[in-house]
Amino acid sequence: KAAFINFISDEEWKSIEPVSSWFGPSSFLMSSMSALFKLSMWIRHGHSYLTENLGIPVWGSYAVFGLATLFLGMVLGLVSEALGAD
């Protein structure tokens, strides 16, 4: 606590470089990283639900997520092709 008070009162904060806008909490980069983290947590909870609540073996959970990834890739590819055909 004393170090923080001295940091403020001695104006040591003036000698610190500000955070780049690329790494600010509201930047596109940090928002994207936050979305990826939330996605990874959703996948983790989904895996836990499949293995613990439904009793699916671990390899079965991996298969479900693998098939979901393939299906999502096919759908996005079809949508991309349909939009690009204009």
TAVENWO-V50094 format. One line per field, one symbol per residue. ss: DSSP state (H for helix, E for strand, L for the rest). phi: phi as a letter, one per 40 degrees, with the letter a starting at -180 (. if undefined). A space follows every 10 residues. Layout:
ss=???
phi=???
//
This chain:
ss=LHHHHHHHHL LHHHHLLLLL HHHLLLLHHH HHHHHHHHHH HHHHHHHHHH HHHLLLLHHH HHHHHHHHHH HHHHHHHHHH HHHHLL
phi=.cccccdccc fccccccccc ccbccbcccc cccccccccc cccccccccc ccccgccdcc cccccccccc cccccccccc cccccc
//
